[in-house]
Amino acid sequence: MRGVTRAGSTRRANALKFVVLVGVMSFFADFTYEGSRGVVGPYLRQLGAGAFVVAFVAGFGELLGYAIRLVSGRLSDRTGEFWPITIFGYVVQMSSVPLLALAGNWPVAAGLIVLERIGKAIRNPPRDAMLSHAAGEIGYGWAFGVHEALDQFGALFGPLFAAGLLAWRGDYEIAFAALALPAAITLALLGAARFLYPRPEEMETVPPDVHAAGLPRQFWLYLAGAALVAAGFADFPFIAFHFQQAGSVSKDWTPVLYAVAMGVSGTGSLVFGKLFDRLGLGILIPLTVASALYAPLVFLGGPAAAVVGMALWGLGMGVHESIVPAAVATMVPPNRRASAFGLFTAGYGVAWFAGSVALGALYSLSTGAVVVAAVLLELAALPLLRLVGNRPGP
């Protein structure tokens, strides 16, 4: 009996090491591409691109990325080649960021920006599927919460690093070139993870008791609920635009509020991932209600309300970005997880994009209309989340 206990402890320790290793890798990956995404708009403008081109490149890259997730996830499940597909995606993404320093003109820069989104879309579903196998040993919520926390802290420090370089040198090319260092660290950690854990699926000794020929009804209900939540979440560039338009937050403090949101998101991922393991999906209901309050605080309040609103916005991000993959992993058979992750994130992303466009259109009417729409969309998800949450936790 003692030998069995010791073997179980060894498996859990091994699984946790894998999750932390991939999380640190994601920290440097987010450091790299989020550091670039904060300045690519002004960079395209400097290279001669107009407002339409900037908006089109950003939107087209996101939509193409969501579509490719469907293909990447399905291909991963069909071939079982999780590592090769993950590695290819990371190489594409991490190479495209420092190459922006050599673009020279806006069409080349635009192509590299879209290529970065393609790389991320390729690697996410198989990477999350591999994480889910380790998560079965230490708790799905905790595993994805640890990973998401490290991921979000990379998203916090990367833009600050790029902004510091720009403030120091005022040169976009130097900022992109400097991001080659965290990109190289990402690829080195990726190689180490592949070498140390060639078959992560072997870490999952007792997969969830799910038997379904396709994706179960619970998955579709959860996707519908999460899509409504996403549709009610305004993109940060839109929120930042409102801050300047209303004069509620100064230009210098706007990035600080984004950093606050990312810090709350990372911390929330850890806390609520652990709660998911104990309480199941029912935890999403009070958290969704709380995060819905971001809209009136951000769009109707002053500076102090904006700080609280952005903290709640970040809380919602952390909750759904950590619990989403954890919950999906418990709903679908192991051999369908990459496909499910790809489909879920694609649906979630498209709903977020469509909701942001709708909220942007309503903004021309009134900020009150934006607030009402955002809150109603978030609250409309509650019945669906309650249906899904009736299922016991993993």
BAVEX-872906 format. One line per 10 residues: number of its first residue (from 1); their letters; for each residue x, y, z of C-alpha. Coordinates in Angstrom, 1 decimal. Layout:
residues N
NUM> a> X:Y:Z ~ ...
***
This chain:
residues 394
1> mrgvtragst> 0.0:0.0:0.0 ~ 2.9:2.3:0.8 ~ 4.4:1.6:-2.6 ~ 1.1:2.5:-4.3 ~ 0.9:5.8:-2.4 ~ 4.5:6.6:-3.2 ~ 3.8:5.9:-6.9 ~ 0.8:8.2:-6.8 ~ 2.8:11.0:-5.2 ~ 5.5:10.5:-7.9
11> rranalkfvv> 2.9:10.8:-10.7 ~ 1.4:13.9:-9.2 ~ 4.8:15.5:-8.7 ~ 5.7:14.7:-12.3 ~ 2.5:16.1:-13.6 ~ 2.9:19.3:-11.7 ~ 6.4:19.7:-13.0 ~ 5.1:19.4:-16.6 ~ 2.4:22.0:-15.9 ~ 4.8:24.4:-14.4
21> lvgvmsffad> 7.3:23.9:-17.3 ~ 4.7:24.6:-19.9 ~ 3.4:27.5:-17.8 ~ 6.9:29.1:-17.7 ~ 7.2:28.5:-21.4 ~ 3.8:30.3:-21.9 ~ 5.1:33.2:-19.7 ~ 7.9:33.9:-22.1 ~ 5.7:33.3:-25.2 ~ 3.1:35.8:-23.9
31> ftyegsrgvv> 5.9:38.1:-22.9 ~ 7.0:38.0:-26.6 ~ 3.8:38.3:-28.5 ~ 1.9:40.5:-26.1 ~ 4.9:42.8:-26.0 ~ 4.6:43.2:-29.7 ~ 0.8:43.5:-29.9 ~ 0.9:46.6:-27.7 ~ 2.9:48.5:-30.4 ~ 2.0:47.0:-33.8
41> gpylrqlgag> -0.7:49.5:-34.4 ~ 1.5:52.6:-34.1 ~ 4.3:50.7:-36.0 ~ 2.0:50.0:-39.0 ~ 1.0:53.7:-38.9 ~ 4.7:54.6:-39.0 ~ 5.2:52.4:-42.0 ~ 2.4:54.2:-43.9 ~ -0.7:52.1:-43.2 ~ -4.0:53.8:-42.6
51> afvvafvagf> -6.6:53.2:-39.9 ~ -8.6:50.8:-42.1 ~ -5.5:48.7:-42.8 ~ -4.6:48.5:-39.1 ~ -8.2:47.5:-38.1 ~ -8.4:45.0:-41.0 ~ -5.1:43.3:-40.2 ~ -6.0:42.9:-36.5 ~ -9.5:41.6:-37.2 ~ -8.5:39.3:-40.0
61> gellgyairl> -5.6:37.8:-38.0 ~ -8.0:37.0:-35.1 ~ -10.7:35.5:-37.3 ~ -8.2:33.4:-39.3 ~ -6.7:32.2:-36.0 ~ -10.1:31.1:-34.7 ~ -10.8:29.1:-37.9 ~ -7.3:27.5:-37.8 ~ -7.9:26.2:-34.3 ~ -10.7:24.0:-35.7
71> vsgrlsdrtg> -8.3:22.4:-38.1 ~ -5.4:22.2:-35.7 ~ -7.4:20.5:-33.0 ~ -9.0:18.0:-35.4 ~ -5.7:17.2:-37.0 ~ -4.1:16.6:-33.6 ~ -6.7:14.2:-32.5 ~ -6.7:12.3:-35.8 ~ -2.9:11.9:-36.1 ~ -1.9:11.9:-32.4
81> efwpitifgy> 1.1:14.1:-33.3 ~ 0.6:16.6:-30.5 ~ 4.2:17.6:-30.1 ~ 5.1:18.2:-33.8 ~ 2.0:20.4:-34.3 ~ 2.6:22.3:-31.1 ~ 6.3:22.8:-32.0 ~ 5.5:24.0:-35.5 ~ 3.0:26.5:-34.2 ~ 5.4:27.9:-31.6
91> vvqmssvpll> 8.2:28.2:-34.1 ~ 6.0:30.1:-36.5 ~ 4.7:32.4:-33.8 ~ 8.0:33.1:-32.1 ~ 9.8:33.7:-35.4 ~ 7.3:36.2:-36.7 ~ 7.6:38.7:-33.8 ~ 11.4:39.6:-34.0 ~ 11.2:39.6:-37.8 ~ 8.9:42.6:-37.6
101> alagnwpvaa> 12.1:44.6:-36.9 ~ 13.2:43.8:-40.5 ~ 9.8:44.4:-42.2 ~ 10.6:47.7:-43.9 ~ 7.1:48.3:-45.2 ~ 3.6:47.8:-43.9 ~ 2.5:44.9:-46.2 ~ 5.4:42.7:-44.9 ~ 4.7:43.8:-41.3 ~ 1.0:43.1:-41.8
111> glivlerigk> 1.8:39.6:-43.1 ~ 4.0:38.9:-40.1 ~ 1.3:40.1:-37.7 ~ -1.2:37.7:-39.3 ~ 1.4:34.9:-39.3 ~ 1.9:35.4:-35.5 ~ -1.9:34.8:-35.0 ~ -1.7:31.7:-37.2 ~ 1.1:30.3:-35.2 ~ -0.8:30.7:-31.9
121> airnpprdam> -3.9:29.1:-33.4 ~ -1.9:26.1:-34.6 ~ -0.2:25.3:-31.2 ~ -3.0:26.0:-28.7 ~ -5.4:23.0:-29.1 ~ -2.6:20.3:-29.0 ~ -0.8:22.0:-26.2 ~ -4.0:22.2:-24.1 ~ -4.7:18.6:-24.8 ~ -1.3:17.6:-23.5
131> lshaageigy> -1.8:19.8:-20.4 ~ -5.2:18.1:-19.8 ~ -3.4:14.7:-19.4 ~ -1.2:16.1:-16.6 ~ -4.2:17.9:-15.1 ~ -6.0:14.6:-14.4 ~ -3.4:13.9:-11.7 ~ -3.4:17.2:-9.9 ~ -6.8:18.7:-10.6 ~ -8.0:20.2:-13.9
141> gwafgvheal> -8.8:23.6:-12.4 ~ -5.5:23.8:-10.5 ~ -3.5:22.7:-13.5 ~ -5.0:25.1:-16.0 ~ -5.2:27.8:-13.3 ~ -1.4:27.6:-12.7 ~ -0.7:27.6:-16.5 ~ -3.1:30.6:-17.1 ~ -1.6:32.6:-14.2 ~ 1.9:32.3:-15.6
151> dqfgalfgpl> 0.5:33.0:-19.1 ~ -1.2:36.2:-17.9 ~ 1.9:37.4:-16.0 ~ 3.8:37.2:-19.2 ~ 1.0:39.3:-20.8 ~ 1.6:41.8:-18.0 ~ 5.3:42.2:-18.2 ~ 5.8:41.9:-22.0 ~ 3.9:45.2:-22.9 ~ 5.6:47.0:-20.0
161> faagllawrg> 9.0:45.8:-21.4 ~ 8.2:47.1:-24.9 ~ 6.8:50.3:-23.6 ~ 10.0:50.9:-21.5 ~ 12.2:50.3:-24.6 ~ 10.2:52.7:-26.6 ~ 10.3:55.3:-23.9 ~ 14.1:54.8:-23.7 ~ 15.0:54.7:-27.4 ~ 11.8:55.6:-29.3
171> dyeiafaala> 12.6:52.9:-31.9 ~ 10.0:50.2:-32.8 ~ 12.6:48.1:-34.6 ~ 14.8:47.8:-31.4 ~ 11.7:46.8:-29.4 ~ 10.9:44.0:-31.8 ~ 14.5:42.9:-32.0 ~ 14.8:42.8:-28.2 ~ 11.8:40.4:-28.1 ~ 13.9:37.8:-29.9
181> lpaaitlall> 15.4:37.0:-26.4 ~ 12.2:35.8:-24.7 ~ 11.2:34.1:-28.0 ~ 14.4:32.1:-28.0 ~ 13.8:31.2:-24.3 ~ 10.3:30.0:-25.2 ~ 11.7:27.7:-27.9 ~ 14.4:26.4:-25.6 ~ 11.8:25.5:-22.9 ~ 9.7:23.9:-25.6
191> gaarflyprp> 12.6:21.7:-26.6 ~ 13.2:20.8:-23.0 ~ 9.5:19.9:-22.5 ~ 9.5:17.7:-25.6 ~ 12.6:15.9:-24.4 ~ 11.5:15.4:-20.8 ~ 7.9:14.5:-21.5 ~ 7.7:12.8:-24.9 ~ 4.3:11.2:-24.2 ~ 2.2:13.4:-21.8
201> eemetvppdv> -0.8:11.3:-22.4 ~ 0.8:8.5:-20.3 ~ 0.5:10.8:-17.2 ~ -3.3:10.4:-17.2 ~ -3.9:7.1:-15.5 ~ -7.6:7.6:-14.7 ~ -9.3:9.7:-17.4 ~ -12.8:11.2:-16.6 ~ -15.7:8.8:-17.0 ~ -16.9:10.2:-20.3
211> haaglprqfw> -18.3:7.9:-23.0 ~ -19.7:9.6:-26.1 ~ -19.4:9.0:-29.8 ~ -19.3:12.8:-30.4 ~ -19.2:15.9:-28.2 ~ -21.9:15.6:-25.5 ~ -24.9:17.9:-25.0 ~ -23.2:19.4:-21.9 ~ -20.3:20.7:-24.1 ~ -22.7:22.5:-26.4
221> lylagaalva> -24.6:24.1:-23.5 ~ -21.4:25.2:-22.0 ~ -20.2:26.6:-25.3 ~ -23.4:28.6:-25.7 ~ -23.2:30.0:-22.2 ~ -19.5:30.9:-22.5 ~ -20.2:32.6:-25.9 ~ -22.8:34.9:-24.3 ~ -20.3:35.8:-21.6 ~ -17.7:36.5:-24.2
231> agfadfpfia> -20.1:38.6:-26.3 ~ -20.7:40.9:-23.3 ~ -16.9:41.4:-22.7 ~ -15.7:44.5:-24.4 ~ -12.2:44.4:-25.9 ~ -9.6:46.5:-24.1 ~ -8.8:48.7:-27.1 ~ -12.4:49.7:-27.1 ~ -12.4:50.4:-23.3 ~ -9.2:52.4:-23.7
241> fhfqqagsvs> -10.8:54.4:-26.5 ~ -13.7:55.2:-24.1 ~ -11.3:56.3:-21.4 ~ -9.8:58.9:-23.8 ~ -13.2:59.9:-25.3 ~ -14.8:60.5:-21.9 ~ -11.6:61.8:-20.2 ~ -12.2:59.4:-17.3 ~ -8.6:58.0:-17.4 ~ -5.6:59.8:-18.6
251> kdwtpvlyav> -3.5:58.5:-21.5 ~ -0.5:57.7:-19.2 ~ -2.7:55.7:-16.8 ~ -4.5:53.6:-19.3 ~ -1.7:51.0:-19.7 ~ -1.5:50.8:-15.9 ~ -5.1:49.8:-15.7 ~ -4.5:47.1:-18.3 ~ -1.6:45.9:-16.1 ~ -4.0:45.8:-13.1
261> amgvsgtgsl> -6.4:43.7:-15.1 ~ -3.8:41.2:-16.1 ~ -2.5:40.9:-12.5 ~ -6.0:40.2:-11.3 ~ -6.5:37.8:-14.1 ~ -3.4:35.8:-13.2 ~ -4.2:35.7:-9.5 ~ -7.8:34.8:-10.2 ~ -6.8:31.9:-12.4 ~ -5.0:30.3:-9.5
271> vfgklfdrlg> -7.8:30.9:-6.9 ~ -10.8:30.0:-9.0 ~ -9.1:27.1:-10.7 ~ -8.6:25.5:-7.3 ~ -12.3:26.3:-6.4 ~ -13.4:24.6:-9.6 ~ -11.8:21.4:-8.5 ~ -13.7:21.6:-5.2 ~ -17.1:23.0:-6.3 ~ -17.4:22.2:-10.0
281> lgilipltva> -18.9:24.5:-12.6 ~ -21.4:26.0:-10.2 ~ -18.7:28.5:-9.2 ~ -19.1:30.2:-12.5 ~ -22.5:31.6:-11.6 ~ -21.5:34.1:-8.8 ~ -18.3:34.9:-10.6 ~ -20.1:35.8:-13.9 ~ -22.5:38.1:-12.0 ~ -19.5:39.8:-10.3
291> salyaplvfl> -17.6:40.2:-13.6 ~ -20.7:41.6:-15.3 ~ -20.4:44.7:-13.1 ~ -17.3:45.8:-15.0 ~ -19.5:47.5:-17.7 ~ -21.2:50.1:-15.6 ~ -18.0:50.9:-13.6 ~ -15.8:51.2:-16.7 ~ -18.3:53.0:-19.0 ~ -20.2:55.2:-16.6
301> ggpaaavvgm> -17.8:55.8:-13.7 ~ -14.9:58.1:-13.0 ~ -11.2:57.2:-12.4 ~ -11.8:55.2:-9.2 ~ -14.7:53.3:-10.6 ~ -12.5:52.5:-13.7 ~ -9.9:50.9:-11.6 ~ -12.5:48.7:-9.9 ~ -14.1:48.0:-13.2 ~ -10.9:46.9:-14.9
311> alwglgmgvh> -10.1:44.7:-11.9 ~ -13.5:42.9:-12.4 ~ -12.8:42.8:-16.2 ~ -9.5:41.0:-15.4 ~ -11.3:38.8:-12.9 ~ -13.7:37.6:-15.6 ~ -10.8:37.0:-18.0 ~ -8.9:34.9:-15.4 ~ -12.0:32.9:-14.5 ~ -13.0:31.9:-17.9
321> esivpaavat> -9.5:31.5:-19.4 ~ -8.6:29.0:-16.6 ~ -12.0:27.2:-16.0 ~ -12.9:26.9:-19.7 ~ -10.2:24.4:-20.6 ~ -10.5:22.7:-17.3 ~ -14.2:22.1:-17.7 ~ -13.9:21.1:-21.3 ~ -11.4:18.4:-20.4 ~ -13.9:16.8:-18.0
331> mvppnrrasa> -16.7:16.8:-20.6 ~ -15.2:15.1:-23.6 ~ -13.3:11.8:-24.1 ~ -9.5:12.1:-24.1 ~ -9.3:11.3:-27.8 ~ -11.5:14.3:-28.7 ~ -10.0:16.9:-26.4 ~ -7.8:18.8:-29.0 ~ -10.8:19.0:-31.3 ~ -13.0:20.2:-28.4
341> fglftagygv> -10.5:22.8:-27.3 ~ -10.2:24.1:-30.9 ~ -13.9:24.2:-31.4 ~ -14.6:25.8:-28.0 ~ -11.9:28.5:-28.3 ~ -13.0:29.3:-31.9 ~ -16.6:29.7:-30.8 ~ -15.6:31.7:-27.7 ~ -13.4:34.0:-29.8 ~ -15.9:34.6:-32.6
351> awfagsvalg> -18.6:35.5:-30.0 ~ -16.2:37.9:-28.3 ~ -15.3:39.5:-31.7 ~ -19.0:39.8:-32.7 ~ -20.0:41.2:-29.3 ~ -17.2:43.8:-29.4 ~ -18.4:44.9:-32.8 ~ -22.0:45.2:-31.6 ~ -20.9:47.1:-28.5 ~ -18.9:49.4:-30.6
361> alyslstgav> -21.9:50.1:-32.8 ~ -24.0:50.8:-29.7 ~ -21.4:53.3:-28.4 ~ -22.4:55.7:-31.1 ~ -25.9:55.8:-29.5 ~ -24.9:56.1:-25.9 ~ -22.7:54.6:-23.3 ~ -25.8:53.5:-21.4 ~ -26.8:51.3:-24.3 ~ -23.4:49.7:-24.2
371> vvaavllela> -23.7:49.0:-20.5 ~ -27.2:47.5:-20.8 ~ -26.2:45.2:-23.6 ~ -23.0:44.0:-21.9 ~ -24.8:43.2:-18.6 ~ -27.7:41.5:-20.3 ~ -25.5:39.3:-22.4 ~ -23.5:38.3:-19.4 ~ -26.6:37.5:-17.3 ~ -28.3:35.7:-20.2
381> alpllrlvgn> -25.5:33.0:-19.8 ~ -26.6:32.2:-16.2 ~ -29.4:29.7:-17.0 ~ -27.1:27.8:-19.4 ~ -24.2:27.8:-16.9 ~ -26.6:26.6:-14.2 ~ -27.7:23.7:-16.3 ~ -24.1:22.7:-16.9 ~ -23.2:23.4:-13.3 ~ -25.7:20.8:-12.0
391> rpgp> -23.2:18.2:-13.0 ~ -20.9:17.3:-10.1 ~ -17.3:18.6:-10.2 ~ -14.5:16.4:-11.5
***
